[in-house]
Amino acid sequence: MNITGLNQTDGCLPYTCPERSISTAVYVLLYICAAAVVLLTVCGNLLIIISVCHFKQLHTPTNMLILSLAMSDFLIGALVMPVLLIWMIESCWIFRRVYCICFLLTSYFFTSTSIYNIALIAADRYFALSNPFLYTKAVSVSAMCTIVICNWFVLLLYILALLYFNIPFVNIIMCPGDCFLLLDEIWSLVDLLFTFVLPFTIIIVLYTLVFFIARKHATAIRELNAQTRTQTLQTMTDSKLERKAAKAVTILIFVFIACLFPYFVYTLLGNVVKIEFESFQNVFILLYLNSAINPVIYALFYPWFRKCVKLISTLQIFKTDSALMNVL
């Protein structure tokens, strides 16, 4: 399988980038919006990276996974999204073919890493709730860092294998104006199972179990409060936290499906039906917007993030012993 345009069937035809059919004002506005999206993605994830790396209180196993997620999303915002948005606005691949290979490698790798980081966070939260004592004893920051490194390494090997078996590296043929990797039926199925079905199943199953465990714990606390005739304030707080957790899980699953499912549907149908250029680009944009939304889903639900943003924005992190500040 080689890199070709989606609408070309008989090899590379003479091609020039089409002239813009939009006004200069709209053209400039599109670039401003694209820059805003990239800036949001980069800055949002960079704030998480700085917060977790700088403040000692945030050096926990779970936050190492959040750091890994933020790092992959940051790299998507810095390396992948600018090129993709330029490609979409210009309606033409204006870069060299070597950069096309680099673009495919980085986009596939960082997207897969982001997806599996979400799955690892789901596994971490389930383990912490189902076996809290064993989790405290067995899972350390160093152990979690080892898991994160292994996750990145395994995914890198998978992406290299994916590209190796689907791109003729010896004689790369790329139609001018296009940069696509169309997988054959077997690799499309493998990619669907490995980068979507497997992590999505892990997220759905484990977060469902987390929700039921949280409800069970909240019910036990309410019964204990009723037996001891204590104040209902704690019960109300538990109910509020339970609803907040359920809402967070619902948003997580919805955003994950909305951003990733269309892309993998197009991956399966790419070699069966004719896919329009604009439609495929829109699916790409939706896929990578997940990296801009992830900081909101995973970080803004934590009070420590808002406090860290305040400390960073006011430059208090440059004070002596600022790493020891209480942010929890």
N, C-alpha and C positions, 0 to 999 in steps of 0.2 A: 504494500500500500504506500502511496506517495502523497506528497503535499500538492493539492491542486485546488482550483476554484470549485465551488459547489455547483455552479451552473455550467461547467464545461465538461464535455464527455469524450472528446476526441483529442486529448492532449492539449498542449498549450497553444492557444491561438494568439495572433498579434493583438496586443492589448495596450491601451493607454488609460491613465486615470481619467475618469469622466470629469467634465467641468462642473463646477458647483452650480446648482440650480436655485440656490438660496441667496438672499440679499447679504450684503456685507455686515449689516447690523445683527442679523440672526446668526451669521457665521461667528462673529465675535462673541455674541451671547453664549453660544454653544461651548466655546472654549473657556469662557468664564465659569460656566456651570461645571464643566469637566474639571477645571482647576479646583473648584470648591469641593467637589466630591473627593478628589485625591487628597486635598488638604485635610478634610474631615477624617478620612481613613488613616492617614499617616499620623496626624496629631493625636487622634483619639487613642490609637494603639500605642503611640510613643509615651503618652501620659501613663498608661498602665505599665509599660516596661520600666520607666523611671521610678514609678512608685514602688513596684515590687523589688527592684534591684537596690534601691537606696535605703528604704526603711527596714530595719532589722526585724521589727514585729511582723512584717509581711513575709518573712522567709519561712513559709510553711509548705508542706507537700502539695496541698491543693493549689496554692498560689504559684508553684512552679509550673503547673499545667496551664494556669491562666497566663503566665509569662510566655510559655511556649506558644499558646494560641495567639497572643498579642504580637509575638515576633513574626509568626507566619503571616498574619493579616497585615502587619506593618510592611513586610517585604512585598506583599501583593499590591498594597497601595503605592509603594515607592517604585517598583520595577515593572509591574504588569499593567495596572490600571491606566497609567499615562499613555502607554503604547496602544492599548486597546481603545481608549477614548479618541485618540488621534485617528486611528484606523476607522472608527465609526464615523467621525465627523467628516473625514476626507473621502469616505466610501472607497478607499483604496489603500493597499499596503504600500507605503512609500519608503520602507526601509529595505536594506539589503537582505539577501536570502540567508546569510549566515546568522543575522539577527533574528530571522524567523525561527530558526532552530532553537536559539537561545530563549526566544519568547515562549515557544511551545514547552521547552524544558522547565522554565521557571513557573509558568502558569499552571501546568499540570502538577508540579511538585509542591508548590506552596498551597495550592487549593486542596490537594489531598492531605497535606499536613494539617491544615486548618480543620478539615472534617474529622480527622482522627483525634485531634486534640479535644474536640467536643465530645467524642465518644469516650476518651480517657477521663475527662471530667465527670461524665456520667458514671463510669465505673468507680472512680474515686469516691464520689458522694454515696454511692450504694454501699461500698465496703465500709465507709466511715459510719454509716447509720446502722448497718446490719451487724457489724462486729467492731464496736467502738474500742474495746480494750485491745483486741488483736491488732486493729488498725494503728493505734497509738504505739504499740510495741514494735510492729513489723515495718511500718511505713515511715521512713525518715526523709529529710530533704535530699540527702545524697542518693538514697534509693530512688526517689522520684526523678531526680536529675538523670540517673542512669536509664530509667524507663523512657524519659523524653528523648534522650540521645538515640537510644535504640529505635524508637518510633521514627525519628527523622531519617536514620540510616536505612531502615527497611523500606521506607517509602521512596527514598532516593534510588535504591536498587530496583524497585518495581517500576518507577518512571523511566529509568534508563533502559530496562528491558522492554517496556512498552514502546519507547521511541526506536530502539534498535531493531525490533521486529516489524516496525511499520514505516520506517524511513530508509530508503536506500542511501546510506551515508557515502558510499563510494562515488555515486553519480547522482547527486541531488537534482531533481527536476522540480522547479517551482514556477508556476505561471505568474507572470508579472501582475502585481496588483492584488494577489491573494496570498494568504498564509493559513492554511488549514491542515489539520491532521485527520484524515478520514480513516477510521479503523475498519478492518474487515469484520465479518459477522462474529467470528470467534473472539477476537480481541474486544469487540464492542460488548459482548456478553461478559467477558472476564472483567473488563473495566467497570461495567455496571454493578457486578456483584461485589467487587473488591472495594470500590471507592464510593458506593452509594448504599447498596442493599445491606452489606455487613455493618458498617458504622450506624446506618439509620436504624437497623434492628436493635443494635446494642443500646442506642439512645432511647428508643421507645420502650423497650423492655425494662431497662434499669431505672429510668425515670418514673415509670409506672410503679415499680416496686418501691422506689424511694417515696413516692406519694402515699402509698398504702402504709409504709412503715411510719411515716410522719403522722398520718391520721391515727395509727394505733398508739403512738406515743402520746399524742394530744388527748386521746380518749382516756388513757391511763392516768394522765395528770388531772383531768377533770374529775375522774372518779375518786382520786386521792384527795383532791380539794373538797369534794362533797362529803367524804367520810370524816375529814378533819375539821369541816365547817370553817374553812379559811375564807378569806375575801375572794370575790370573783374576778378581781382585777387580773390575776395571773391567767385565769381561764380565758378571759376576753383577749388577753395578749396572745395566748397560744392559738386561739381561733383566728385572730388576725394574721399571725405568721403563717398558719396553715393555708389560708386563702391566698396570701401573697406568694407562697411557694407554688401553689397550684396555678396561679396566674403566670408566674415566671416560666413554669414548665410548658404551659399552653402556648405562650409567645415563642418560646424556644423552638418547639416542634413545628409550629406554623411557619415561622421564618425559614427554618431549615428546609421544609418541603417546598415552600414558595420559591426559594432561591435556587435550589439544586435540582429539583425534580424535572423542570423543563429541559435543562441541559442534557440530562441523561436520556430523556425521551428522544431528543434530537440526535444523540449519539447512536441510539439504536436504529433510528429511522433514516440516518444520513445516507446509507447505502441502498435504501429500499425505495424511498420517494424523493422527489426533487424538492430541495430546500432553498428558499430564497435567501440571498445574501443578507438582506436587512433583517430577516427573521433570525438567522443564526447569530448575527451580531447582538441583537436584543437579548437573546438567551445568554450570551457571554456576559453582557453587562449585568444582567440579573444575578448570574452566578457570583460575580465578584463583588456585588453590592453587599453580599453577606459579610464580607470582611469589614465593611463600614458599620454594619449593624451590630456585629458581635461585641464591640466594646460597650454598647448600650445595654445589651442583654446580660452580659457577664459581669461587667464592672459597675455600672450605675445602680445595680441592685444591692451593692455593698456600700454601707455608709463610709467605710474607710476610703473609698475611692474619691468621694466628694471632699473629704478632709485633705487627702493627698493633693488633689488638684488645687485646693486653696493654698496649701503650703508651697507648692511648686510655682504657682502663678505669682505669689508674693515674694518669691526668691528666698524664702526662709530655709530652703534646703541647703543653702550655701553657708549657713551658720555652723559654728563649731558643734560637734556632736548632734547634728540635726538627724542623723540616721537613727538615733536612739529616741526620737520624739514619739509620744504616744499617739498613734493614729487609729486605734481601735476603740 
